[in-house]
Amino acid sequence: MHHRLTVRSALFRENRTHRIEEALRPLFDEEVALARRAAEGLPRALTDRAMFLVAAKRYGEARADFAEVVGPLDGADRTPIVTAT
C-alpha cells in the first residue's frame, strides 16, 4: 500500500520540479524503512529510492542504494547481459 502511495505521489509531482525532493523524499525513506522492518521488498524499495534520487540529482546517495541492492550479486555466477558484440 505504501509503495502505491509513494509512486502515485511521485507521478502527481512529476511535472512540478520545484521542491520535489522536499515533498517526496520522506515517502521514499519511509518505504525503505518499512521494507527493512518487514524483511521483504527491500530491493524494490531501494531501487525506487535510487531512481528518485537520480531524478533529484543526488547521485552519490542513489549509488549507495543501488550498491546495496546489487551487493549480494557480486561474485555470483551470472550470465552477462551482453553476450556478443
Biopython code that builds the backbone (N, CA, C, O; Angstrom):
import numpy as np
from Bio.PDB.StructureBuilder import StructureBuilder

atoms = [
    (1, "MET", "N", (0.836, -1.178, 0.000)),
    (1, "MET", "CA", (0.000, 0.000, 0.000)),
    (1, "MET", "C", (0.889, 1.252, 0.000)),
    (1, "MET", "O", (0.654, 2.192, -0.760)),
    (2, "HIS", "N", (1.907, 1.247, 0.861)),
    (2, "HIS", "CA", (2.784, 2.422, 0.932)),
    (2, "HIS", "C", (3.494, 2.630, -0.395)),
    (2, "HIS", "O", (3.665, 3.763, -0.845)),
    (3, "HIS", "N", (3.909, 1.533, -1.022)),
    (3, "HIS", "CA", (4.588, 1.636, -2.325)),
    (3, "HIS", "C", (3.685, 2.320, -3.348)),
    (3, "HIS", "O", (4.139, 3.201, -4.077)),
    (4, "ARG", "N", (2.427, 1.930, -3.411)),
    (4, "ARG", "CA", (1.491, 2.538, -4.362)),
    (4, "ARG", "C", (1.315, 4.028, -4.099)),
    (4, "ARG", "O", (1.299, 4.833, -5.030)),
    (5, "LEU", "N", (1.184, 4.386, -2.837)),
    (5, "LEU", "CA", (1.015, 5.802, -2.495)),
    (5, "LEU", "C", (2.257, 6.604, -2.855)),
    (5, "LEU", "O", (2.157, 7.735, -3.332)),
    (6, "THR", "N", (3.418, 6.021, -2.626)),
    (6, "THR", "CA", (4.668, 6.704, -2.952)),
    (6, "THR", "C", (4.774, 6.939, -4.450)),
    (6, "THR", "O", (5.096, 8.044, -4.888)),
    (7, "VAL", "N", (4.508, 5.912, -5.228)),
    (7, "VAL", "CA", (4.590, 6.042, -6.685)),
    (7, "VAL", "C", (3.566, 7.038, -7.194)),
    (7, "VAL", "O", (3.883, 7.857, -8.056)),
    (8, "ARG", "N", (2.351, 6.986, -6.683)),
    (8, "ARG", "CA", (1.320, 7.930, -7.120)),
    (8, "ARG", "C", (1.685, 9.369, -6.761)),
    (8, "ARG", "O", (1.428, 10.291, -7.536)),
    (9, "SER", "N", (2.280, 9.557, -5.593)),
    (9, "SER", "CA", (2.712, 10.904, -5.206)),
    (9, "SER", "C", (3.802, 11.406, -6.133)),
    (9, "SER", "O", (3.814, 12.576, -6.516)),
    (10, "ALA", "N", (4.718, 10.516, -6.493)),
    (10, "ALA", "CA", (5.805, 10.900, -7.403)),
    (10, "ALA", "C", (5.247, 11.261, -8.777)),
    (10, "ALA", "O", (5.669, 12.252, -9.374)),
    (11, "LEU", "N", (4.320, 10.481, -9.274)),
    (11, "LEU", "CA", (3.735, 10.774, -10.576)),
    (11, "LEU", "C", (2.933, 12.072, -10.555)),
    (11, "LEU", "O", (2.938, 12.825, -11.528)),
    (12, "PHE", "N", (2.256, 12.328, -9.462)),
    (12, "PHE", "CA", (1.486, 13.562, -9.330)),
    (12, "PHE", "C", (2.394, 14.781, -9.430)),
    (12, "PHE", "O", (2.023, 15.800, -10.012)),
    (13, "ARG", "N", (3.580, 14.665, -8.858)),
    (13, "ARG", "CA", (4.508, 15.794, -8.829)),
    (13, "ARG", "C", (5.515, 15.765, -9.973)),
    (13, "ARG", "O", (6.443, 16.573, -10.006)),
    (14, "GLU", "N", (5.336, 14.845, -10.903)),
    (14, "GLU", "CA", (6.295, 14.657, -11.992)),
    (14, "GLU", "C", (6.606, 15.956, -12.734)),
    (14, "GLU", "O", (7.769, 16.239, -13.023)),
    (15, "ASN", "N", (5.606, 16.724, -13.035)),
    (15, "ASN", "CA", (5.816, 17.961, -13.784)),
    (15, "ASN", "C", (6.010, 19.179, -12.887)),
    (15, "ASN", "O", (6.098, 20.307, -13.373)),
    (16, "ARG", "N", (6.073, 18.956, -11.617)),
    (16, "ARG", "CA", (6.260, 20.049, -10.667)),
    (16, "ARG", "C", (7.632, 19.886, -10.023)),
    (16, "ARG", "O", (7.744, 19.407, -8.895)),
    (17, "THR", "N", (8.671, 20.287, -10.744)),
    (17, "THR", "CA", (10.032, 20.040, -10.289)),
    (17, "THR", "C", (10.452, 20.938, -9.129)),
    (17, "THR", "O", (11.433, 20.646, -8.445)),
    (18, "HIS", "N", (9.738, 21.999, -8.907)),
    (18, "HIS", "CA", (10.091, 22.907, -7.819)),
    (18, "HIS", "C", (9.898, 22.217, -6.468)),
    (18, "HIS", "O", (8.779, 21.860, -6.098)),
    (19, "ARG", "N", (10.972, 22.038, -5.756)),
    (19, "ARG", "CA", (10.967, 21.457, -4.412)),
    (19, "ARG", "C", (10.414, 20.025, -4.372)),
    (19, "ARG", "O", (9.771, 19.635, -3.397)),
    (20, "ILE", "N", (10.660, 19.252, -5.419)),
    (20, "ILE", "CA", (10.164, 17.885, -5.486)),
    (20, "ILE", "C", (10.806, 17.014, -4.403)),
    (20, "ILE", "O", (10.145, 16.167, -3.802)),
    (21, "GLU", "N", (12.084, 17.232, -4.165)),
    (21, "GLU", "CA", (12.774, 16.393, -3.185)),
    (21, "GLU", "C", (12.205, 16.601, -1.787)),
    (21, "GLU", "O", (12.012, 15.640, -1.042)),
    (22, "GLU", "N", (11.942, 17.827, -1.440)),
    (22, "GLU", "CA", (11.417, 18.146, -0.112)),
    (22, "GLU", "C", (10.097, 17.425, 0.163)),
    (22, "GLU", "O", (9.856, 16.949, 1.273)),
    (23, "ALA", "N", (9.261, 17.352, -0.849)),
    (23, "ALA", "CA", (7.941, 16.752, -0.670)),
    (23, "ALA", "C", (7.959, 15.229, -0.717)),
    (23, "ALA", "O", (7.194, 14.579, -0.005)),
    (24, "LEU", "N", (8.827, 14.652, -1.553)),
    (24, "LEU", "CA", (8.767, 13.208, -1.784)),
    (24, "LEU", "C", (9.811, 12.386, -1.038)),
    (24, "LEU", "O", (9.592, 11.198, -0.800)),
    (25, "ARG", "N", (10.912, 12.967, -0.670)),
    (25, "ARG", "CA", (11.982, 12.200, -0.019)),
    (25, "ARG", "C", (11.493, 11.429, 1.206)),
    (25, "ARG", "O", (11.842, 10.258, 1.350)),
    (26, "PRO", "N", (10.702, 12.035, 2.094)),
    (26, "PRO", "CA", (10.225, 11.286, 3.260)),
    (26, "PRO", "C", (9.408, 10.044, 2.890)),
    (26, "PRO", "O", (9.453, 9.039, 3.599)),
    (27, "LEU", "N", (8.670, 10.109, 1.794)),
    (27, "LEU", "CA", (7.881, 8.947, 1.368)),
    (27, "LEU", "C", (8.777, 7.790, 0.955)),
    (27, "LEU", "O", (8.520, 6.646, 1.327)),
    (28, "PHE", "N", (9.818, 8.073, 0.196)),
    (28, "PHE", "CA", (10.734, 7.017, -0.232)),
    (28, "PHE", "C", (11.550, 6.482, 0.942)),
    (28, "PHE", "O", (11.814, 5.282, 1.019)),
    (29, "ASP", "N", (11.948, 7.365, 1.856)),
    (29, "ASP", "CA", (12.671, 6.914, 3.048)),
    (29, "ASP", "C", (11.803, 5.990, 3.902)),
    (29, "ASP", "O", (12.279, 4.984, 4.428)),
    (30, "GLU", "N", (10.535, 6.344, 4.030)),
    (30, "GLU", "CA", (9.614, 5.515, 4.813)),
    (30, "GLU", "C", (9.393, 4.165, 4.144)),
    (30, "GLU", "O", (9.284, 3.143, 4.822)),
    (31, "GLU", "N", (9.326, 4.158, 2.819)),
    (31, "GLU", "CA", (9.165, 2.885, 2.100)),
    (31, "GLU", "C", (10.350, 1.955, 2.383)),
    (31, "GLU", "O", (10.162, 0.757, 2.595)),
    (32, "VAL", "N", (11.558, 2.501, 2.385)),
    (32, "VAL", "CA", (12.751, 1.698, 2.683)),
    (32, "VAL", "C", (12.712, 1.218, 4.136)),
    (32, "VAL", "O", (13.031, 0.063, 4.418)),
    (33, "ALA", "N", (12.328, 2.093, 5.043)),
    (33, "ALA", "CA", (12.257, 1.706, 6.456)),
    (33, "ALA", "C", (11.233, 0.593, 6.676)),
    (33, "ALA", "O", (11.491, -0.353, 7.420)),
    (34, "LEU", "N", (10.084, 0.706, 6.035)),
    (34, "LEU", "CA", (9.066, -0.343, 6.160)),
    (34, "LEU", "C", (9.563, -1.670, 5.583)),
    (34, "LEU", "O", (9.322, -2.728, 6.165)),
    (35, "ALA", "N", (10.247, -1.617, 4.454)),
    (35, "ALA", "CA", (10.776, -2.840, 3.835)),
    (35, "ALA", "C", (11.829, -3.482, 4.722)),
    (35, "ALA", "O", (11.893, -4.708, 4.815)),
    (36, "ARG", "N", (12.655, -2.676, 5.375)),
    (36, "ARG", "CA", (13.677, -3.231, 6.285)),
    (36, "ARG", "C", (13.007, -3.935, 7.471)),
    (36, "ARG", "O", (13.433, -5.017, 7.874)),
    (37, "ARG", "N", (11.974, -3.326, 8.018)),
    (37, "ARG", "CA", (11.280, -3.940, 9.158)),
    (37, "ARG", "C", (10.529, -5.197, 8.752)),
    (37, "ARG", "O", (10.464, -6.154, 9.523)),
    (38, "ALA", "N", (9.965, -5.208, 7.556)),
    (38, "ALA", "CA", (9.192, -6.358, 7.096)),
    (38, "ALA", "C", (10.082, -7.476, 6.560)),
    (38, "ALA", "O", (9.611, -8.594, 6.353)),
    (39, "ALA", "N", (11.346, -7.188, 6.336)),
    (39, "ALA", "CA", (12.308, -8.157, 5.808)),
    (39, "ALA", "C", (11.897, -8.688, 4.439)),
    (39, "ALA", "O", (12.250, -9.811, 4.080)),
    (40, "GLU", "N", (11.163, -7.901, 3.680)),
    (40, "GLU", "CA", (10.835, -8.269, 2.300)),
    (40, "GLU", "C", (10.591, -6.996, 1.502)),
    (40, "GLU", "O", (10.176, -5.971, 2.044)),
    (41, "GLY", "N", (10.855, -7.082, 0.217)),
    (41, "GLY", "CA", (10.640, -5.936, -0.653)),
    (41, "GLY", "C", (11.731, -4.892, -0.596)),
    (41, "GLY", "O", (11.592, -3.824, -1.193)),
    (42, "LEU", "N", (12.826, -5.176, 0.113)),
    (42, "LEU", "CA", (13.885, -4.175, 0.239)),
    (42, "LEU", "C", (14.543, -3.839, -1.095)),
    (42, "LEU", "O", (14.775, -2.660, -1.362)),
    (43, "PRO", "N", (14.854, -4.817, -1.944)),
    (43, "PRO", "CA", (15.464, -4.445, -3.226)),
    (43, "PRO", "C", (14.600, -3.476, -4.039)),
    (43, "PRO", "O", (15.121, -2.525, -4.620)),
    (44, "ARG", "N", (13.309, -3.706, -4.083)),
    (44, "ARG", "CA", (12.425, -2.817, -4.832)),
    (44, "ARG", "C", (12.390, -1.425, -4.195)),
    (44, "ARG", "O", (12.455, -0.417, -4.900)),
    (45, "ALA", "N", (12.287, -1.370, -2.877)),
    (45, "ALA", "CA", (12.230, -0.079, -2.191)),
    (45, "ALA", "C", (13.514, 0.719, -2.406)),
    (45, "ALA", "O", (13.467, 1.926, -2.643)),
    (46, "LEU", "N", (14.658, 0.043, -2.323)),
    (46, "LEU", "CA", (15.934, 0.730, -2.534)),
    (46, "LEU", "C", (16.078, 1.188, -3.980)),
    (46, "LEU", "O", (16.590, 2.277, -4.241)),
    (47, "THR", "N", (15.628, 0.359, -4.918)),
    (47, "THR", "CA", (15.701, 0.737, -6.327)),
    (47, "THR", "C", (14.789, 1.920, -6.608)),
    (47, "THR", "O", (15.171, 2.835, -7.337)),
    (48, "ASP", "N", (13.595, 1.914, -6.043)),
    (48, "ASP", "CA", (12.676, 3.055, -6.201)),
    (48, "ASP", "C", (13.315, 4.332, -5.677)),
    (48, "ASP", "O", (13.295, 5.372, -6.335)),
    (49, "ARG", "N", (13.884, 4.233, -4.474)),
    (49, "ARG", "CA", (14.502, 5.428, -3.888)),
    (49, "ARG", "C", (15.712, 5.869, -4.702)),
    (49, "ARG", "O", (15.942, 7.067, -4.865)),
    (50, "ALA", "N", (16.488, 4.915, -5.215)),
    (50, "ALA", "CA", (17.655, 5.260, -6.028)),
    (50, "ALA", "C", (17.234, 6.020, -7.288)),
    (50, "ALA", "O", (17.873, 7.001, -7.668)),
    (51, "MET", "N", (16.164, 5.567, -7.929)),
    (51, "MET", "CA", (15.699, 6.252, -9.133)),
    (51, "MET", "C", (15.171, 7.645, -8.806)),
    (51, "MET", "O", (15.365, 8.587, -9.574)),
    (52, "PHE", "N", (14.504, 7.769, -7.660)),
    (52, "PHE", "CA", (14.046, 9.086, -7.224)),
    (52, "PHE", "C", (15.247, 10.004, -6.972)),
    (52, "PHE", "O", (15.238, 11.173, -7.360)),
    (53, "LEU", "N", (16.271, 9.465, -6.323)),
    (53, "LEU", "CA", (17.451, 10.269, -6.023)),
    (53, "LEU", "C", (18.187, 10.695, -7.288)),
    (53, "LEU", "O", (18.747, 11.790, -7.338)),
    (54, "VAL", "N", (18.192, 9.848, -8.301)),
    (54, "VAL", "CA", (18.776, 10.247, -9.584)),
    (54, "VAL", "C", (17.987, 11.421, -10.156)),
    (54, "VAL", "O", (18.575, 12.387, -10.642)),
    (55, "ALA", "N", (16.669, 11.340, -10.102)),
    (55, "ALA", "CA", (15.826, 12.436, -10.603)),
    (55, "ALA", "C", (16.081, 13.721, -9.825)),
    (55, "ALA", "O", (15.995, 14.817, -10.380)),
    (56, "ALA", "N", (16.395, 13.582, -8.533)),
    (56, "ALA", "CA", (16.664, 14.740, -7.685)),
    (56, "ALA", "C", (18.130, 15.172, -7.747)),
    (56, "ALA", "O", (18.544, 16.082, -7.029)),
    (57, "LYS", "N", (18.917, 14.512, -8.613)),
    (57, "LYS", "CA", (20.338, 14.801, -8.821)),
    (57, "LYS", "C", (21.166, 14.563, -7.565)),
    (57, "LYS", "O", (22.114, 15.300, -7.292)),
    (58, "ARG", "N", (20.808, 13.535, -6.803)),
    (58, "ARG", "CA", (21.564, 13.108, -5.619)),
    (58, "ARG", "C", (22.279, 11.806, -5.972)),
    (58, "ARG", "O", (21.943, 10.743, -5.451)),
    (59, "TYR", "N", (23.259, 11.899, -6.851)),
    (59, "TYR", "CA", (23.871, 10.725, -7.455)),
    (59, "TYR", "C", (24.629, 9.852, -6.459)),
    (59, "TYR", "O", (24.582, 8.627, -6.562)),
    (60, "GLY", "N", (25.309, 10.443, -5.518)),
    (60, "GLY", "CA", (26.052, 9.662, -4.529)),
    (60, "GLY", "C", (25.132, 8.806, -3.671)),
    (60, "GLY", "O", (25.412, 7.633, -3.424)),
    (61, "GLU", "N", (24.042, 9.395, -3.222)),
    (61, "GLU", "CA", (23.081, 8.652, -2.414)),
    (61, "GLU", "C", (22.382, 7.573, -3.240)),
    (61, "GLU", "O", (22.117, 6.477, -2.746)),
    (62, "ALA", "N", (22.087, 7.892, -4.501)),
    (62, "ALA", "CA", (21.455, 6.909, -5.387)),
    (62, "ALA", "C", (22.381, 5.727, -5.599)),
    (62, "ALA", "O", (21.938, 4.578, -5.593)),
    (63, "ARG", "N", (23.661, 6.002, -5.786)),
    (63, "ARG", "CA", (24.618, 4.919, -5.990)),
    (63, "ARG", "C", (24.716, 4.036, -4.752)),
    (63, "ARG", "O", (24.837, 2.818, -4.876)),
    (64, "ALA", "N", (24.665, 4.622, -3.568)),
    (64, "ALA", "CA", (24.723, 3.837, -2.333)),
    (64, "ALA", "C", (23.532, 2.882, -2.230)),
    (64, "ALA", "O", (23.702, 1.718, -1.866)),
    (65, "ASP", "N", (22.343, 3.361, -2.544)),
    (65, "ASP", "CA", (21.159, 2.486, -2.525)),
    (65, "ASP", "C", (21.286, 1.381, -3.564)),
    (65, "ASP", "O", (21.006, 0.217, -3.280)),
    (66, "PHE", "N", (21.712, 1.753, -4.774)),
    (66, "PHE", "CA", (21.850, 0.759, -5.830)),
    (66, "PHE", "C", (22.922, -0.271, -5.468)),
    (66, "PHE", "O", (22.747, -1.463, -5.720)),
    (67, "ALA", "N", (24.026, 0.184, -4.879)),
    (67, "ALA", "CA", (25.098, -0.736, -4.470)),
    (67, "ALA", "C", (24.599, -1.713, -3.410)),
    (67, "ALA", "O", (25.006, -2.874, -3.403)),
    (68, "GLU", "N", (23.732, -1.262, -2.521)),
    (68, "GLU", "CA", (23.172, -2.161, -1.510)),
    (68, "GLU", "C", (22.299, -3.242, -2.155)),
    (68, "GLU", "O", (22.255, -4.378, -1.683)),
    (69, "VAL", "N", (21.611, -2.879, -3.228)),
    (69, "VAL", "CA", (20.765, -3.848, -3.921)),
    (69, "VAL", "C", (21.603, -4.887, -4.645)),
    (69, "VAL", "O", (21.331, -6.083, -4.542)),
    (70, "VAL", "N", (22.607, -4.452, -5.367)),
    (70, "VAL", "CA", (23.398, -5.385, -6.180)),
    (70, "VAL", "C", (24.555, -5.999, -5.420)),
    (70, "VAL", "O", (25.199, -6.920, -5.923)),
    (71, "GLY", "N", (24.833, -5.517, -4.229)),
    (71, "GLY", "CA", (25.936, -6.053, -3.436)),
    (71, "GLY", "C", (25.917, -7.559, -3.282)),
    (71, "GLY", "O", (26.949, -8.195, -3.496)),
    (72, "PRO", "N", (24.790, -8.163, -2.921)),
    (72, "PRO", "CA", (24.750, -9.625, -2.794)),
    (72, "PRO", "C", (25.014, -10.360, -4.108)),
    (72, "PRO", "O", (25.335, -11.548, -4.100)),
    (73, "LEU", "N", (24.881, -9.666, -5.224)),
    (73, "LEU", "CA", (25.110, -10.295, -6.520)),
    (73, "LEU", "C", (26.585, -10.340, -6.900)),
    (73, "LEU", "O", (26.968, -11.106, -7.784)),
    (74, "ASP", "N", (27.424, -9.527, -6.243)),
    (74, "ASP", "CA", (28.856, -9.515, -6.549)),
    (74, "ASP", "C", (29.445, -10.890, -6.316)),
    (74, "ASP", "O", (29.268, -11.488, -5.255)),
    (75, "GLY", "N", (30.132, -11.370, -7.298)),
    (75, "GLY", "CA", (30.751, -12.679, -7.183)),
    (75, "GLY", "C", (29.821, -13.823, -7.516)),
    (75, "GLY", "O", (30.251, -14.976, -7.569)),
    (76, "ALA", "N", (28.556, -13.526, -7.740)),
    (76, "ALA", "CA", (27.603, -14.580, -8.089)),
    (76, "ALA", "C", (27.845, -15.013, -9.528)),
    (76, "ALA", "O", (28.259, -14.208, -10.362)),
    (77, "ASP", "N", (27.592, -16.254, -9.812)),
    (77, "ASP", "CA", (27.743, -16.769, -11.160)),
    (77, "ASP", "C", (26.516, -16.365, -11.960)),
    (77, "ASP", "O", (25.449, -16.962, -11.818)),
    (78, "ARG", "N", (26.669, -15.354, -12.797)),
    (78, "ARG", "CA", (25.530, -14.884, -13.570)),
    (78, "ARG", "C", (25.954, -14.663, -15.030)),
    (78, "ARG", "O", (27.118, -14.393, -15.324)),
    (79, "THR", "N", (25.010, -14.782, -15.898)),
    (79, "THR", "CA", (25.239, -14.610, -17.318)),
    (79, "THR", "C", (25.333, -13.127, -17.626)),
    (79, "THR", "O", (24.498, -12.347, -17.165)),
    (80, "PRO", "N", (26.342, -12.720, -18.403)),
    (80, "PRO", "CA", (26.441, -11.296, -18.746)),
    (80, "PRO", "C", (25.267, -10.861, -19.614)),
    (80, "PRO", "O", (24.707, -11.661, -20.364)),
    (81, "ILE", "N", (24.905, -9.606, -19.506)),
    (81, "ILE", "CA", (23.794, -9.076, -20.282)),
    (81, "ILE", "C", (24.142, -9.072, -21.770)),
    (81, "ILE", "O", (23.325, -9.468, -22.601)),
    (82, "VAL", "N", (25.346, -8.628, -22.103)),
    (82, "VAL", "CA", (25.780, -8.605, -23.497)),
    (82, "VAL", "C", (26.597, -9.857, -23.727)),
    (82, "VAL", "O", (27.647, -10.040, -23.111)),
    (83, "THR", "N", (26.125, -10.719, -24.608)),
    (83, "THR", "CA", (26.825, -11.981, -24.841)),
    (83, "THR", "C", (27.646, -11.955, -26.118)),
    (83, "THR", "O", (28.525, -12.799, -26.297)),
    (84, "ALA", "N", (27.383, -11.004, -27.014)),
    (84, "ALA", "CA", (28.159, -10.896, -28.246)),
    (84, "ALA", "C", (28.209, -9.441, -28.668)),
    (84, "ALA", "O", (27.297, -8.665, -28.383)),
    (85, "THR", "N", (29.283, -9.082, -29.349)),
    (85, "THR", "CA", (29.389, -7.707, -29.814)),
    (85, "THR", "C", (29.392, -7.628, -31.301)),
    (85, "THR", "O", (29.475, -6.535, -31.861)),
]
sb = StructureBuilder()
sb.init_structure("model")
sb.init_model(0)
sb.init_chain("A")
sb.init_seg("    ")
for serial, (resi, resn, name, xyz) in enumerate(atoms, 1):
    if name == "N":
        sb.init_residue(resn, " ", resi, " ")
    sb.init_atom(name, np.array(xyz, "f"), 0.0, 1.0, " ", f" {name:<3s}", serial, name[0])
structure = sb.get_structure()
